[in-house]
Amino acid sequence: MTAEHEDFVSRLPDKDKTLLILRDQLYEGSWPEMVMDLDGRLNKGFQVFELTELIEADLARIEVLADYENKHDINLGDFLEDEN
């Protein structure tokens, strides 16, 4: 585990860290499964405006986190555990 990735994780906002934890615990580490679930909730029909904004913001955060993981071929959740 490199210092670069540890630094990246340490600077993540709590919301991003929460997404990493949820991905690992609820979606067996799969961003695509999590995105599919959130998209399904978003497209289910009538949504409270604030909920729609939260889901859209989460999807944008997931894209950034997944891109970082793909670029570096790592699981950021591994670095999150080291932070505690």
C-alpha positions in Angstrom: 0.0 0.0 0.0 1.5 3.2 -1.1 1.6 6.5 0.7 -0.1 8.1 -2.4 -3.2 6.0 -2.0 -3.2 6.3 1.8 -3.1 10.1 1.4 -5.9 10.1 -1.2 -8.1 8.1 1.2 -7.3 10.2 4.2 -8.4 13.4 2.3 -11.7 11.8 1.2 -14.9 13.5 2.6 -16.9 11.3 5.0 -19.6 10.8 2.3 -17.0 9.2 0.0 -15.7 7.0 2.8 -19.3 5.9 3.5 -19.8 4.9 -0.1 -16.7 2.8 0.0 -17.9 1.0 3.2 -21.4 0.5 1.7 -20.0 -0.8 -1.5 -17.9 -3.4 0.3 -20.6 -4.4 2.9 -23.8 -4.3 0.8 -22.6 -4.8 -2.7 -19.7 -7.3 -2.2 -17.2 -4.7 -3.4 -19.0 -4.0 -6.7 -19.4 -0.5 -8.0 -21.6 -1.6 -10.9 -24.0 -3.3 -8.6 -24.2 -0.2 -6.4 -24.7 2.1 -9.4 -27.4 -0.2 -10.8 -29.2 -0.1 -7.4 -29.0 3.7 -7.2 -30.1 4.1 -10.8 -33.0 1.9 -10.1 -34.0 4.0 -7.1 -33.6 7.2 -9.1 -35.7 5.9 -12.0 -38.4 4.3 -10.0 -40.7 7.2 -10.4 -41.7 10.1 -8.1 -38.8 11.0 -5.8 -38.4 13.7 -3.2 -36.3 16.4 -4.8 -33.6 16.2 -2.1 -33.4 12.4 -2.4 -32.9 12.7 -6.2 -30.1 15.2 -5.6 -28.4 13.0 -3.0 -28.5 9.9 -5.3 -27.1 12.0 -8.2 -24.3 13.3 -6.0 -23.5 9.8 -4.8 -23.4 8.6 -8.4 -20.9 11.4 -9.3 -18.8 10.5 -6.2 -18.8 6.8 -7.2 -17.6 7.6 -10.7 -14.6 9.5 -9.3 -13.8 6.8 -6.8 -14.2 4.0 -9.4 -12.0 5.8 -11.9 -9.3 6.2 -9.3 -9.5 2.5 -8.4 -9.4 1.5 -12.1 -6.5 3.8 -12.9 -4.4 2.4 -10.1 -5.8 -1.1 -10.0 -6.6 -1.0 -6.3 -9.4 -1.2 -3.9 -9.7 2.0 -1.8 -11.5 0.1 0.9 -8.3 -1.6 1.7 -6.8 1.7 2.6 -9.8 2.8 4.5 -9.3 0.0 7.0 -5.7 1.2 7.6 -7.0 4.7 8.5 -8.9 3.5 11.6 
